[in-house]
Amino acid sequence: MKVNEMTTTKDLRLLQSYEIFDYTPKMVQESKELNDGKVILKGIIQRADAVNQNGRVYTRAVLEREVRNYQKFIIENRALGECDHPSDSVINLKNVSHIMREVSMDSNGVVNGTVELLNTPSGKIIQSLVESGVKIGISSRGVGSVSRRGDYYQVEDDYCIICWDIVADPSTPQAFILPEGKRISESFYQTVFTKEDRIDRILNDILSTQKS
């Protein structure tokens, strides 16, 4: 079976989308009390059909598919993220700070997430920052191509979410205005996704097509 979703001649880019994660020291303390010492953060992690700080729009159809595909990573405890964005598409275990426990999309195209900070060096850094009142954000990291649509760029159907990273809250929206990211080789699919992951994506697409 040919994997259409995993092969493309388009110009693949590393793409990011940012949301503020507005947590206070008091909320962190309450989370620890309720979750046996664990810091668990909940909030909006991405939005469909809205122009983001990078001047890009992720369509609802694309994000719905990627949220559905991402459930496999959550079930298998592989939904990891890093402290700060790296410059590539690979998740570096030495920088992992958290794990996504839940990711879902509501009827308005808003993607909500539940994040558990890990007891790793990077996870402790994030916890310390939030406990000190430092504002943080959460930012998706994915690979795909974009096309110009008037005054914004639309993320195309070849987009694949890799993870959500925890990043610094920029002082101005302009800090994130980058119409295109780093070019990525098509070999990233084999680096990021296992054979089972790629098969799962195909099956999800088939099931989605049959339902529609």
N, C-alpha and C positions, 0 to 999 in steps of 0.2 A: 504493500500500500504506500502510495506516495504521500508524503507529509507536506501538503501545500502551505500550511501555516508556518512551517519551519524552514522554508526555502523562499528566497525573494531576491530580485535583482535591484531592489530599491536601495536608496541611500540611508542605511540604518544609523541612527543617532542615539546617544545616551540621553534620555529625557527625564526631567524632574518636575514635580509639582508640589507646591508648599502650602501647608495649613498651620495656623497658630494652635498650639496645644496649651491652653490657658489654665495652668495648675498653680496653686499657691502652696506654701509650706504647710498650712493647716490642712489642706486637702490631702497632701502626701501623708501626714501623720494619721489622718482618719483612715486612709487606705491601708496603712500598716496595721492599724488596730483591727480592722475588719477582715484582713486577709492573712492573718498569722505572720505578720512581719513583712509581707511582700508589698512592694509598691506597684499598684496596678492603675494605669491611666486609661481613661476612656474619652473619646471625642471624635470629631470629624477629621478624617484623614485625606479625603479627596472629594471632588465634585465633578459631576458630568455636565456637559453642555454649558460650561461657564469659562470665560477667558481667565486664565490664571496669571500669576506674576511674570511668567515667561512668555506671555502673549500667545499661549496655546490653548486649544479646546480639545478635551477628551470627550468623544461622543458617548452617549449612554450605552449604546450597543457594545462598544469596545470595552468600557469599564465593567458592564454586567458580565461579559464573558470572562474578563480577567479576574474578577472577584470570585466567580464560579470556579475557575481553574485553580485559584490560590487556596481553595479549601483543602486540597490534597496536602499542601505544605503544612497547614495548620494541624490537620489530623495526625500527620507523621512527625510533629514537633520539629519541623524544619523551617518554620516561618520566622527566620532570624532577620535582624536589622542591625545597622551599625550606628555608632556615635560619629556624626558628620558623614557627608557624602564622599566616597572615594572617587577616583577619576576613571574607574573602569566598571565593568558589569559583573565582576566576581565579588561575592560576599567573603570578606576576610575574617576568619574566625577570631583572630587576635583583637579585632576591633568591635566584635559583637557586643551590644549593650542591652538588647531586649529581644523578646519573642512576642509575636502577634498571637493572641489567644482567640480572638474573634475578628472577622471582617465581614461586613454585610452592606448591602445597598438598600436604601429605603425608596418609597414610591416617588420621591422628589429627585432622585438621582444623586443623593448624598451618600457617600461611602463613610460608614462609621467603623471605628476599630477599638479593640481592647488590647492594650499593651502592658506586658509584664516586664519590669526592669529586672535584669539578671544580676547575680552576685559575681559579676566579672569586673575587671578594672574599669572598662568603659561604662558598664552599668552603674558602678558606684560614682563615677564622675557625673553622670546624668542626675542621679539621685541627689548628690551633694549640691548641684547647681539649682535644682528645683527647690530643695529645702532652704536654700539661701535666697530664694525669691527671684532667681534668674528665669526669664521667660524663654521657653523653648518652642520649637516647631517640629512638625512631622512632615516628611517629604518623601513622596514616592520616587523610586528609581526603576526605570524601565528602558527598553530598547524598542525603537520603531522608526518609521519615516514620517515626515510631515509634508503637508502641501499648503501653499499660500491661499487663503480665502479672504480677500479684501484686506482688512487691517489686522487679521490674526492668522495663526497657523493651526490647521486641523491635524490631529494625530491620526494616522491612517490605521487600517485594519490589521496591519502586520505587527502592531504594538504588543509587547509582552511585559507584564509587571515582573520585576525581580524581587523587590522588597520595599518596605517603608523604613527610612532612616530617621533618626532624631537629630535635628540640626539647630543651629542658633537662630533666634528670631531676628531677622534683618530690621534695621532701623527705618529703612524706606523700601517701598515695593520695587523701586528701580534696581535694587540690588539683585533681583532675580530675573530681570528682563534679558533673556538670551533666547533668540528665536530658534537656535539650533545648538545641540550639544556636541560632544566628542563623537567622531565617526567610530562605528563598531563593526568588526568583521562578522560575517554570517556564522563563523565558527562558534560564536558565543552561545548559540543554542545548545551545542553539544557540551559546552563548559558549564552552563548554568542548569540545564535541564537534563535529567537522566532519561534513558530510553523509556522507562515507565511513565515519567512525567509527560513526555511527548505523546505517548499513546493515550494517556488520560485526556490530554487536550483535544486530540482527534475525536475521542468518544464523546466528550462534552459538546463539541461542535455538532456532531451528528445528532445527538439527542435534542440539542437546541433547535436544529433545523426541522426535525420531525415535529416538535411541539408547535412551531410557528406555521 
